[in-house]
Amino acid sequence: MNTQQIIAICIFAVVMILIISEKIDRTVVALSGAALMFLFKIVTFEEGISHIDFNTLFVLIGMMIVVAIVKKSGLFEYVAILTAKISKGDPSKIMVYFMIITAVLSAILDNVTTVLLIGPMTLVISDILSINPIPFLMTQIIASNVGGTSTLIGDPPNIMIGSAAGLSFGDFVVNLGPVIVIILILLIFIFKFIYRKELVKSPESEQSIAKLDEKKAIQDKTLLIKSLAVLALILVGFMTHSKLGIESSVVAITGACILLLIGKQDPHEIIYSVEWPTIAFFAGLFIVVGGLSNTGVISMLAKLLVEETHGNVILTMFLLLWISAIVSSFLDNIPFVATLIPLILTMQTQGMDVMPLWWATSLGACLGGNGTLIGASANVVLASVGQKHGYPITFKDYLKVGFPIMIFTVIISTIYLTIKFAM
């Protein structure tokens, strides 16, 4: 390795260590790492900016604005109370319901948008039940990444893979849907066991919930109707944006602007409510990872992967699955998948059947995001929502649950791919 590559790896390692230690605010760490990449000329300012995934950032900003306005209508309180009444105040059932809702919405919207919608409902319902919302938030992070794996639009790596391989929405559902359903069902049982002592139903909570009237939670009926209409348009936009030739960020920002115009809310208050530290954290992290990509470190890793398998499709499939999962737990999966795509396409031109490799890359990159708190955008966003309301999820606490769960889901994926392609 040359000097630039060594410096880039050192900067990345220090950033990761400081984020894990949580002794310094993660936004400060990420931005400092980006500054070091500029100062050591690992990337020029223009190159660094080019590595920022503005599509992801503007999806976040747009949906944060939408959620802030929708929240004013009382919709989240309505859904939270209704869910609590259906479950009769049983926290375990509520966790399961929200896991399923999160997974389904993550498949038809995207996982970041979903957690922005589900997070506020979770906090409301936990407040009603007077219980710690962290088990709910943890399971929703996992479910969002699992559900997002199953479709073309659920997670950014799938959009990239679908575009490169010419795969449709239906192709993803048919090929990845079955294993995702299996994983989700197994995770429901696992989490019910893990949090069995924390999600205990009390007679008092059932009685208090029975007295609640979800209809009274609606604070602004006119705003509610407008919000639901705009959310429906955003949903249609997310499902059709690739066919329309527009980015998902355009859909989100357009929806936010429409709701700002017709919602009659104070725009300064709404825009101020955006989680700007989270946006800055992502921007800094993109630049830090961009330094690894710019110096060829990620490319070297991908090429080494192909060389070690000697062109064996099944062996390459398994290595892609596991390496994508491990790497995506700590790195952003977008630049890594962007590096793998040309290599897979090259193998295709050499006559190799690369279809198993596409599915292995998708499963590894998307499910790998569950490994750590910074493994996927949805993780950081929902953790930030919890922290803002006084319920922080630390890197270490998440790692204890998330990483074993990630390993488990990749093992299930390995079995699935073996049955589908190697038997």
N, C-alpha and C positions, 0 to 999 in steps of 0.2 A: 504493500500500500504506500501511496505517496503521502507527503506531509499534510496536504489539504484534507485527504480522507481521514487521517489520524485525528486532526484537529476537529473535524466535523463529528466523528464518533465520540470524542471526549466531551464536546459541548452537549451532544445529545445525552450521553451517559450522566453528566452532572445534572442536567435538567430533569431527567427521570428520577434520579436519586433524591433531589430536592422536592419534587412533586410527591414522591412516595413518603418522604419524611414528614411532610406537611408543616415544617417549621417556618416556611415562607409561603405567603399566598401564591397559589398556583398561577394566577394571572401574571403576577410580577415575575415569577420564574420563567414562564413561557416567553414573555416579552423580552426579558433579559437575555435568554438564549438566542432569540431572533437578533437582538442587537449585537451579540458576539459573532454571530454568523456574518453580519455585515462588517464588523470591525476587523475580523480576520480575513475578510475578502473571500470567504467560502462561497458567498453569493453576492452579486451586485444588488443594489436596491431594486432595480427593475426585475431581476431574476427572482428575488425574494417575493416581491409582490405577485409575480406570475404564478408562484407556487400556492398562493392563498386560494382556496376553493370558495370564490365569492358566491357561487350558486348555493352552496350549503349555508353560508353566512346570511344571505338574503332570504333564504327559506326560513331560517331561524328568526331573523328580525321581523319579517312579514307576519309569521304565525304568532310571535310574541305580542305584536300589536293587536292582531285579531283576538287572541285569548284575553288580553287586557280589556278590550271593549265588550266581548261576550260575557265576561265575568260580571260586568255592571248590570246585565239583564237579570241575573239570578239563576241562569240555566244550570250552572254547576251545582248550586245548592239543591235545585229541583231534582236533578239526576241522582245526587248523593243521597237525599232523603228517600227517594223512590227505591233505590237499590237497597238501602238499609231496611226499609219496610218489607220488601220482597224477601230478603234474607232473614227477617225477623230478628235483626240485631246480632246475627251470628258472624263474628269477624272472619272466621275461617271460610264461610260461604262467600262473604263479600270479597275476600282475597281471590277466590277462584273466579268469581264473576268478572272482576276487574282484569285478571290475567287473560281470560278469554276475550273480553272486549278489547284489551290492549293489543293482543296478537292479531285479531281480525282487522282492527283499524290500521295497524301497522302494515298489513298486507295490501290494503286498498288505498291508503293514503301514503304515508311513509312513517318510519318509527319516530322521527323527531317531532313531527306535527302531532302525532298521537300522544306522546308523553306531555306535550304542552297543553293538550286538552284534558287528559286524564289526571295529571298532577293536581290541579286545583280541586277537582272533585274528591280526590283521595284525602286531601287535607281537611276538607269540609266534613267528610264522613268520619274521619278519625277524631275530629273535634266533637262531633255529636256523640260518639261512643266513648269519648275520653280515653282513647288508647294511643299508643305510640304508632305513628304512621310509617316508620322506617321499614317494617316488614312488607307493607303494601308497596312502598316505593321500590324496594329491592326486587320484589317479584315482577313489578311492572317494567323495570329496566330489562330484566332477563326476557320477559315475554315480548317486549317491543322488538328486540333484536332477533328473537326466534321467529316471530310473525313476519317481520320485514324480509326474512330470508326467502320466503315462499313465493314471492312475485317479482316481476320485472321492475316495479317501481318502489318496492318496499325499502330497499337499501341502495345507496349510490353505486356500490360495486356491481350490483345486478344490472343497473342501467348501462354501465360501461361494457359488461360482458354481453348483454343482449344486443347492443349496438355492433360490437365487433364480430360476434358469431352469427348475427342474423336471427336471433331467437325472439319469439313472441311472448306476450303475456301468458298465453295458454301453455307454451312450452315450459315455462317456469312452474306453473301450477301443477302440471301433470308430472314433471320430473322431480320437483322438490316438495310439492304439497304433501305427499304421503308421509315422508320422513319427518316433516315439520309437525304434522298432526300427532304422530307417535311421540315425538320429543315433548310437545306441549302437554300431552296427557300424562306422561311420566313425570314431568316437572311439577305438575299440579300435586301429585301424590307426594313427591319429595319435599316440596315446600310446606305442605300440610303437616308433614312430620317434623321438619326443621323448626317451624314456628308454632308448634302445637301448644307450647306453654305460654306464649305471648298473645295468642289469638283465642282467648277464652270468653265465651258468652256469659254475660251476667244478667240475672232477672231484672235488675234496675235499668240496664240499657234497653232491654226489650220493651219495658213499660214506658220509658221516656220516648222511644222511637214511635211507639203506637200513638202517642199523643200529638206527634208532629203532622202538619199538613203541608205536603209538598207544593200545593198550589200557592200557598202564602209566600213561598220562597221567591216567586217571580216578582222582581222589583220594578221592571219596566217591560210591559208586554209588547209595546211597539218595537223597542230595541230588540227584544227576543225574536220577533218575527223577522226583522231585518237581519239579525245575526244568523238565524237558521238558513235564510235564503242565501246569504253570502257564503256560509259554510258549505252549502250544497253546491254552489258554483265552484268553490275551491276544490271540492271533492271530484267533481266532473273534470276540472282542469288538471288535477294531478293524475287522473286515470287516462287522460287523452293528450297530455302535453307533448309526448313524443311524436304522436301522429300530427299534431298541429304545428310542430316545428318550433316550439317555444320551451324555454327552460322552466323547471319547477319553481325556481326563484321568482320568475315573472308572474306566475300564477299566485304565489303567496303575497308578493308586494302589491299586485293589482287588487287582490281581495282586501288587503289591509287598507289601501287607499280608498276603495269603495266604501268600506265600513267607517273610515274616518270622515268621509264626506257625508254619508247619510245617517251616521249614528248620533250626531249632535253631541259628542263628548268633547271634553277639553283636550285638544291634541297635545298640548304641552305635558299634561298629566299622563296621558297614554304613552307617549314616546319616552317619557322619563322612566316608565315602568319596565321598559325593555332591559333585559339582563346584559347590560353593556360589558361588565367584567367577563362574562362568559364568551361574548363575541370576541373580545380582545384576546382571551386565552386561546381560542381556536386560531385566530390570525397568527399569533406568535408561534403556536405549535406547528402550524402549516409551514411556516418559514424554517423552523428547526428541522423538520422532516425533509423539507425541500433541500436543505443543505446536504443531507445524506444522499438524496436523489441526484442532486447537481454534481456531486463529486464521484458518482458512479457506485456508491456503496450498495444501494439497493439492487442495482443492475448486476453487480458482482454476485450477490446472494442468489438472484434468480438464475443466472447462468450456471453457477455452481450446482444448483438444484438439478438442472437438465443434464449436466455432464455426469453427475453421480448416478443417474438412473440408466445411462447408456441407451436412451430412447425407448425403454420398456414402458408401454402405456400404463399398465396396471400399477407398476411400481411408482411411476411418475405421478399417477393419480393420487396414491396414498401420501406421497411426500408433499405434493401440492396442498392436499387437504390439511395435513398437520402443520407444515411450515407456515401456510397462510393463516392458520388459526393462532399459532404462537406469536407470529410477527404482528398480526392484527390486534393482539391484546395490548401491545405496547406502542405500536406505530399506527399512524392513520392508514386505513386499508386502501384508500383511494390511490396514492402514488404507488403502493406495492402492486396493486392489481393492474394499474397502468403500465407497470414494468413487465408484468407477466404476460399481458395480452399479446404483444408482438412476438414473444418467444413461442407461445402456443400457436399463433398464426404461422410462424416459420415451420414448426413441426407439421402443421397441416399441409403446407406446400410440399413437404417431403413425403407425403403419402400416408401419414399417420392418422389414425382415427382419434381426433382430439375431443370428441363430444364428452367423454368421461372427465376430461381435464377441466372443461368449463364448469361442470357441476361441482367438481371437487374444489375448484377455486372459489366458487360462490359460497358453498357451505363453510369452507374454512375461513374466508375473509369476513363473512357476516356473523357466523356463530362465534368466531374468535373475539369479536367485539365485547362479548360478555366476560372476558377474562379479567379485565381490570377496570377501574373507574374511568380511565381515559381511553378505553378501547374503542368506544363509539360515541358519536355525537349525542345520542339519546341518553347515555349514561351521565355525561357531564351536565346536560340540560336539566334532567330530573333531579340530580344531586344538588344543583344550584337552587332549584325551586324549594327543595327541602331545607337547605341551609338558610335561605332567605326567611323562612318561617320558623327558624329555631330548631330544625331537626337535621343536623349535619350528618352526612354519610362519609366517613373517613376512607382514605385509600386502603388502609390496612383492614378495616372492618369489611369493606366490599370484597377485597381480595380473598378473604377467608371463605366467602360463599361463592363469589363469581368465578374464580379460577377453577375450583373443582367441578362446578356446574358446566363450565366451558369444556373441560376435559371429557366429562360424561357425555355431553351432546355430540362431541366430535367422535367419540367411540361409537355411539349409535349411528352416526353418519358413515363411519368406516364400515360397519356391518351392512348398512343399507347399500352403499356403493359396491361392496363385495358381492352381494346378492344380485344387484342390478347389472354389473358389468364383468365380474370375474368368475361367475359360476355358469 
